Amino acid sequence: MRKILHFCFLAIAVSIQAQEFKPYKVKSGKIVYEKMRYSTRSTYKYENGVETSSSEQIPYVSEQVIYYWDEFGDIAFEEIYQVSKFGGKPLPEKVKIAERFWVDEHRYYFDVEKNKVSDDPYHLRIKCRKQFQYYQIIGSWIETQYMGTEKSGTKEILGKETDYYKIDKFQDLYAWKGLVLKNESFATRRNGERLYPDRTKIAIEIDTLFKISKNQFNPNWLKREKLYKSLNGNKISELLDGRQDLLHQVDNKKGFKIQKNDILLFVTSKLSLGKMQILSIDDNKVNVKFTLFNNINEVAGFSNSLSIKNNSIINIDETSQKTEESKELDFEYKNFKIIPQNNIGVYLLKTSRTKNLKLKPYVRD
């Protein structure tokens, strides 16, 4: 009986531990990386009737990456900046192009220019949880993710003695206490012979005393994405029927001046419910993403992006744009304004213009 109880307690303990993922041996900090790319410089020489040629790879810094982590790597966030054009010509100032956020089994990616969020599985975390006992024994997420890979040397980077891993013919990693300080990929021949470095990401600064802000791991773009995704057919119907305090109805004659990141709810001429987020606006067009719901169920094939030209009238049920009037048209886009057509209802979700991006709970009088 005691053996059975001991086994049960052990199983529970392993199950609890298996929920954790602590890839680093340092609780929190910040690393600044440079991402190197290579341009090819070719030279030709003709001497004594003999032509010879040679080439060399010239490295240049293409991007800067600032990486933050906490809870021993259980949560992480990074900012990615472009610092030069293709070929190495420096930009006047660095430009943020993306952000990434790792939490639980999610790896979120935010494209700054497109103002879009993607959510991919965090394969490393998933694999380490599945192979948790092996991961515990080995003590290395690298050797767990790349089964069969072993440390084969050391190298000093930023004063830290890193473990060297030759992952395969294409990739090398150098890690200190689980933190990758150098990641290098190679161009190879078909037989696997390495030719030269193709891309390199190397740490140029590490700070393990950096004070982490909790807001660092709660970006507005992710809060907005979660708010948008929470608006299913039932929720939209509920808001339109009973939560007018959360909405601003767009005037059918004057229209409404939209802003980037506005979330709009609407009812189409065919009585479909819909939601829309304003991704970007310029003088000639507005880019949006939208989803339609019919009888509260999402309409298959209608979770789309749309680019709406200025002075266009939209039939969003068919995502067509026209210039003439019709009973099936839903709204007009003109000079930064959305103007409902045919008495169609369009509503701004007020919360989308706030910082907390949360729906206020209903309070009874």
C-alpha positions as a printed NumPy array, in Angstrom:
array([[  0.   ,   0.   ,   0.   ],
       [  2.835,   2.384,   0.905],
       [  4.537,   1.651,  -2.414],
       [  1.35 ,   2.459,  -4.305],
       [  0.935,   5.751,  -2.405],
       [  4.6  ,   6.611,  -2.989],
       [  4.16 ,   5.975,  -6.716],
       [  1.035,   8.17 ,  -6.801],
       [  2.785,  11.059,  -5.034],
       [  5.756,  10.686,  -7.381],
       [  3.456,  10.724, -10.423],
       [  1.706,  13.87 ,  -9.157],
       [  5.059,  15.573,  -8.505],
       [  6.341,  14.741, -11.98 ],
       [  3.048,  15.947, -13.482],
       [  3.35 ,  19.292, -11.658],
       [  6.993,  19.697, -12.679],
       [  6.128,  18.839, -16.264],
       [  4.031,  21.981, -16.428],
       [  7.153,  24.086, -15.885],
       [  9.612,  25.121, -18.534],
       [ 12.764,  26.808, -17.256],
       [ 15.337,  26.752, -20.059],
       [ 17.805,  29.204, -18.508],
       [ 19.831,  29.148, -15.317],
       [ 19.594,  32.938, -14.966],
       [ 16.277,  34.345, -13.715],
       [ 15.955,  37.472, -15.856],
       [ 17.83 ,  39.932, -17.99 ],
       [ 18.389,  41.57 , -21.339],
       [ 20.568,  40.706, -24.336],
       [ 21.336,  42.923, -27.323],
       [ 22.162,  41.   , -30.499],
       [ 23.435,  41.976, -33.914],
       [ 22.219,  39.96 , -36.883],
       [ 24.922,  39.74 , -39.522],
       [ 24.371,  39.094, -43.194],
       [ 26.995,  38.775, -45.897],
       [ 27.455,  40.384, -49.275],
       [ 29.674,  38.766, -51.895],
       [ 32.579,  40.731, -53.319],
       [ 33.953,  39.22 , -56.513],
       [ 37.274,  40.117, -58.154],
       [ 38.643,  39.198, -61.582],
       [ 42.212,  39.322, -62.813],
       [ 43.589,  38.826, -66.299],
       [ 47.357,  38.365, -66.384],
       [ 49.661,  36.748, -68.959],
       [ 46.682,  35.46 , -70.877],
       [ 45.217,  33.761, -67.807],
       [ 41.926,  34.845, -66.25 ],
       [ 41.423,  34.201, -62.54 ],
       [ 38.573,  35.079, -60.224],
       [ 37.926,  35.045, -56.502],
       [ 35.213,  36.098, -54.101],
       [ 34.873,  36.871, -50.405],
       [ 31.983,  37.295, -48.005],
       [ 31.774,  40.773, -46.488],
       [ 29.76 ,  40.852, -43.238],
       [ 27.426,  43.71 , -42.338],
       [ 24.908,  44.307, -39.541],
       [ 21.393,  44.028, -40.961],
       [ 19.292,  43.997, -37.78 ],
       [ 19.503,  44.668, -34.064],
       [ 17.534,  42.457, -31.686],
       [ 16.825,  43.319, -28.038],
       [ 15.749,  40.257, -26.063],
       [ 14.218,  40.275, -22.554],
       [ 13.432,  37.231, -20.433],
       [ 12.057,  36.482, -16.967],
       [ 11.225,  33.488, -14.766],
       [ 14.312,  31.638, -16.049],
       [ 13.085,  31.903, -19.634],
       [  9.51 ,  30.849, -18.911],
       [  8.483,  34.106, -20.572],
       [ 10.37 ,  36.216, -23.119],
       [  9.962,  39.218, -25.389],
       [ 12.08 ,  40.756, -28.139],
       [ 12.179,  43.846, -30.344],
       [ 13.639,  43.636, -33.856],
       [ 15.054,  46.675, -35.643],
       [ 16.359,  47.056, -39.191],
       [ 19.62 ,  49.034, -39.163],
       [ 20.791,  48.769, -42.786],
       [ 19.52 ,  48.172, -46.295],
       [ 20.267,  45.01 , -48.238],
       [ 23.971,  45.073, -49.013],
       [ 24.922,  46.952, -45.865],
       [ 24.121,  50.639, -46.454],
       [ 23.205,  51.983, -42.974],
       [ 19.792,  53.548, -42.425],
       [ 19.698,  57.113, -40.997],
       [ 18.186,  55.57 , -37.851],
       [ 17.067,  52.095, -36.885],
       [ 13.467,  51.129, -37.693],
       [ 11.408,  48.704, -35.619],
       [ 10.091,  45.977, -37.9  ],
       [  8.722,  43.348, -35.496],
       [  8.207,  42.134, -31.953],
       [  8.007,  38.579, -30.611],
       [  6.516,  37.265, -27.401],
       [  6.873,  33.756, -25.949],
       [  4.485,  32.557, -23.254],
       [  2.976,  29.151, -22.418],
       [  2.888,  27.231, -25.698],
       [  2.484,  30.338, -27.855],
       [  4.99 ,  32.236, -29.956],
       [  3.38 ,  35.501, -31.025],
       [  4.859,  37.609, -33.824],
       [  3.85 ,  41.214, -34.503],
       [  4.637,  42.696, -37.925],
       [  4.904,  46.434, -37.246],
       [  4.464,  47.59 , -40.859],
       [  1.431,  45.383, -41.571],
       [  0.092,  45.812, -38.012],
       [ -0.677,  42.093, -37.942],
       [ -0.255,  39.412, -35.279],
       [  0.467,  35.738, -35.926],
       [  0.363,  32.987, -33.312],
       [  2.559,  29.949, -33.919],
       [  3.085,  26.95 , -31.64 ],
       [  6.104,  27.287, -29.348],
       [  7.588,  23.992, -30.524],
       [ 10.54 ,  24.065, -28.136],
       [  8.348,  24.325, -25.067],
       [  5.964,  21.669, -26.383],
       [  8.819,  19.224, -27.045],
       [ 10.5  ,  19.819, -23.676],
       [  7.21 ,  19.158, -21.893],
       [  6.68 ,  15.948, -23.823],
       [ 10.264,  14.87 , -23.106],
       [ 10.27 ,  16.325, -19.596],
       [ 12.112,  13.49 , -17.835],
       [ 14.822,  13.456, -20.516],
       [ 14.974,  17.264, -20.371],
       [ 15.44 ,  17.114, -16.57 ],
       [ 18.209,  14.517, -16.757],
       [ 20.121,  16.196, -19.592],
       [ 19.586,  19.698, -18.206],
       [ 19.72 ,  21.247, -21.665],
       [ 16.839,  22.407, -23.844],
       [ 19.25 ,  22.418, -26.798],
       [ 20.013,  18.708, -26.428],
       [ 16.293,  18.035, -25.912],
       [ 15.171,  19.962, -28.97 ],
       [ 17.969,  18.631, -31.165],
       [ 18.059,  15.008, -30.044],
       [ 21.505,  13.458, -30.49 ],
       [ 23.351,  16.788, -30.335],
       [ 26.057,  17.052, -27.677],
       [ 28.332,  19.817, -26.487],
       [ 31.642,  19.553, -28.323],
       [ 33.676,  22.497, -27.062],
       [ 33.624,  25.926, -25.466],
       [ 34.166,  29.506, -26.606],
       [ 34.306,  32.811, -24.733],
       [ 31.694,  35.398, -25.759],
       [ 31.261,  38.645, -23.777],
       [ 33.439,  37.177, -21.057],
       [ 31.148,  34.136, -20.679],
       [ 32.316,  30.587, -21.353],
       [ 29.703,  29.248, -23.757],
       [ 29.026,  25.639, -24.726],
       [ 29.453,  24.935, -28.426],
       [ 26.937,  22.749, -30.268],
       [ 27.208,  21.737, -33.892],
       [ 23.508,  21.215, -34.551],
       [ 23.914,  19.945, -38.115],
       [ 25.736,  20.847, -41.322],
       [ 23.79 ,  24.123, -41.475],
       [ 23.84 ,  25.487, -37.917],
       [ 26.046,  26.108, -34.855],
       [ 24.926,  27.33 , -31.42 ],
       [ 26.906,  28.805, -28.526],
       [ 24.999,  28.914, -25.225],
       [ 25.801,  30.191, -21.719],
       [ 23.569,  28.814, -18.965],
       [ 20.989,  27.986, -21.641],
       [ 21.06 ,  31.483, -23.21 ],
       [ 22.148,  31.473, -26.846],
       [ 24.872,  34.081, -27.333],
       [ 25.692,  33.096, -30.9  ],
       [ 23.668,  31.372, -33.615],
       [ 25.411,  30.845, -36.933],
       [ 24.079,  29.283, -40.129],
       [ 26.153,  28.211, -43.12 ],
       [ 25.893,  27.82 , -46.867],
       [ 26.79 ,  24.262, -47.832],
       [ 27.443,  22.072, -50.836],
       [ 25.024,  19.271, -51.701],
       [ 27.344,  16.781, -49.983],
       [ 27.059,  18.759, -46.732],
       [ 30.44 ,  20.46 , -46.923],
       [ 30.307,  23.885, -45.307],
       [ 31.314,  26.785, -47.523],
       [ 30.989,  29.999, -45.491],
       [ 28.71 ,  31.668, -42.904],
       [ 25.375,  32.681, -44.378],
       [ 23.804,  34.437, -41.374],
       [ 25.046,  35.111, -37.869],
       [ 23.246,  36.357, -34.749],
       [ 25.669,  37.292, -31.971],
       [ 25.245,  38.942, -28.576],
       [ 27.069,  42.246, -28.169],
       [ 25.695,  43.059, -24.713],
       [ 24.22 ,  41.043, -21.842],
       [ 22.763,  42.426, -18.607],
       [ 21.549,  39.924, -16.003],
       [ 20.772,  42.699, -13.486],
       [ 18.385,  44.528, -15.808],
       [ 15.125,  45.427, -14.047],
       [ 12.28 ,  43.865, -15.994],
       [  9.   ,  45.777, -16.324],
       [  5.845,  43.663, -16.195],
       [  4.429,  45.786, -19.026],
       [  7.261,  44.431, -21.179],
       [  5.41 ,  41.117, -21.301],
       [  1.954,  42.56 , -21.941],
       [  2.214,  44.391, -25.288],
       [ -0.773,  46.414, -26.481],
       [ -0.863,  44.634, -29.839],
       [ -1.437,  41.321, -28.075],
       [ -4.149,  42.751, -25.813],
       [ -5.858,  44.169, -28.9  ],
       [ -5.576,  40.855, -30.741],
       [ -7.099,  38.973, -27.813],
       [ -9.934,  41.499, -27.619],
       [-10.605,  41.15 , -31.355],
       [-10.565,  37.344, -31.21 ],
       [-12.965,  37.335, -28.236],
       [-15.626,  38.963, -30.41 ],
       [-17.444,  35.929, -31.796],
       [-20.97 ,  35.951, -33.18 ],
       [-22.568,  35.525, -29.743],
       [-20.502,  38.314, -28.21 ],
       [-21.227,  40.757, -31.042],
       [-24.955,  40.008, -30.806],
       [-24.828,  40.54 , -27.043],
       [-23.039,  43.887, -27.41 ],
       [-25.407,  45.171, -30.104],
       [-28.515,  44.105, -28.17 ],
       [-27.618,  45.074, -24.621],
       [-24.31 ,  46.919, -24.268],
       [-24.794,  50.167, -26.163],
       [-22.739,  51.847, -23.44 ],
       [-19.659,  50.187, -24.942],
       [-20.435,  51.315, -28.487],
       [-20.555,  54.501, -30.513],
       [-23.028,  54.258, -33.389],
       [-21.757,  55.794, -36.619],
       [-24.011,  58.495, -38.041],
       [-25.484,  57.355, -41.369],
       [-25.097,  60.795, -42.96 ],
       [-22.002,  62.328, -41.413],
       [-20.077,  59.081, -41.092],
       [-17.21 ,  58.568, -38.668],
       [-13.501,  59.434, -38.885],
       [-11.608,  56.225, -38.26 ],
       [ -8.215,  55.748, -36.604],
       [ -5.594,  53.041, -36.863],
       [ -6.473,  50.061, -34.612],
       [-10.162,  50.964, -34.307],
       [-12.392,  47.92 , -33.922],
       [-15.78 ,  48.285, -35.603],
       [-18.85 ,  46.062, -35.325],
       [-21.506,  46.073, -38.038],
       [-24.619,  44.478, -39.519],
       [-24.561,  44.009, -43.308],
       [-27.366,  44.455, -45.852],
       [-27.796,  40.66 , -45.755],
       [-28.127,  40.79 , -41.943],
       [-24.756,  39.162, -41.269],
       [-22.89 ,  40.293, -38.174],
       [-19.317,  41.43 , -38.613],
       [-16.202,  42.798, -36.941],
       [-13.377,  44.8  , -38.447],
       [-10.027,  46.178, -37.306],
       [ -8.377,  49.142, -39.032],
       [ -4.803,  48.026, -39.756],
       [ -3.481,  51.084, -41.579],
       [ -4.673,  54.278, -43.267],
       [ -3.125,  56.469, -45.945],
       [ -4.346,  59.089, -48.423],
       [ -5.488,  56.538, -50.999],
       [ -6.77 ,  53.545, -49.067],
       [ -7.441,  51.856, -45.756],
       [ -6.327,  48.303, -44.94 ],
       [ -8.578,  46.246, -42.675],
       [ -9.108,  42.728, -41.432],
       [-12.643,  41.497, -40.924],
       [-14.753,  38.466, -40.058],
       [-18.414,  37.808, -40.9  ],
       [-20.908,  35.755, -38.889],
       [-24.179,  34.301, -40.163],
       [-26.64 ,  33.127, -37.492],
       [-23.814,  33.679, -34.987],
       [-21.563,  31.164, -36.777],
       [-18.431,  32.361, -38.532],
       [-18.861,  32.408, -42.313],
       [-16.344,  29.982, -43.81 ],
       [-13.764,  31.664, -45.997],
       [-14.651,  35.135, -44.735],
       [-11.911,  35.83 , -42.219],
       [-10.031,  38.137, -44.535],
       [ -7.914,  41.193, -45.083],
       [ -9.171,  43.896, -47.396],
       [ -7.657,  47.017, -48.947],
       [-10.371,  49.65 , -49.519],
       [ -9.661,  52.465, -51.952],
       [-10.73 ,  56.03 , -51.218],
       [-14.198,  56.941, -52.561],
       [-15.277,  53.288, -52.693],
       [-18.602,  51.807, -51.586],
       [-18.29 ,  48.306, -50.11 ],
       [-20.449,  45.216, -50.273],
       [-18.55 ,  43.385, -47.562],
       [-20.678,  40.244, -47.916],
       [-18.93 ,  39.722, -51.239],
       [-15.882,  41.976, -50.586],
       [-16.635,  43.96 , -53.744],
       [-15.943,  47.669, -54.222],
       [-18.113,  49.918, -56.42 ],
       [-18.714,  53.582, -57.09 ],
       [-22.467,  53.492, -57.868],
       [-25.324,  53.097, -55.377],
       [-26.939,  49.723, -54.709],
       [-29.235,  48.206, -52.086],
       [-26.6  ,  45.598, -51.249],
       [-23.808,  48.054, -50.403],
       [-22.847,  48.311, -46.752],
       [-20.659,  51.375, -46.282],
       [-18.566,  53.96 , -48.07 ],
       [-14.961,  54.874, -47.346],
       [-14.212,  58.489, -48.161],
       [-11.549,  60.877, -46.855],
       [-10.75 ,  58.828, -43.732],
       [-14.421,  58.322, -42.923],
       [-16.655,  55.248, -42.805],
       [-20.198,  56.18 , -43.935],
       [-22.915,  53.508, -43.534],
       [-25.15 ,  52.823, -46.572],
       [-28.762,  51.624, -46.769],
       [-29.293,  52.269, -43.043],
       [-26.691,  49.632, -42.186],
       [-25.488,  49.736, -38.579],
       [-21.803,  50.423, -37.941],
       [-20.466,  50.806, -34.378],
       [-17.115,  51.767, -32.913],
       [-16.102,  49.562, -29.993],
       [-15.021,  52.341, -27.589],
       [-12.655,  49.995, -25.746],
       [-10.454,  49.737, -28.848],
       [ -9.366,  53.354, -28.26 ],
       [ -8.305,  52.758, -24.654],
       [ -5.024,  51.503, -23.211],
       [ -6.377,  48.603, -21.173],
       [ -8.326,  47.177, -24.157],
       [-10.816,  45.4  , -21.908],
       [-14.593,  45.386, -22.058],
       [-16.133,  47.005, -18.995],
       [-18.284,  44.511, -17.062],
       [-22.014,  45.078, -16.937],
       [-23.119,  46.774, -13.717],
       [-26.768,  46.671, -12.596],
       [-28.256,  49.971, -11.399]])
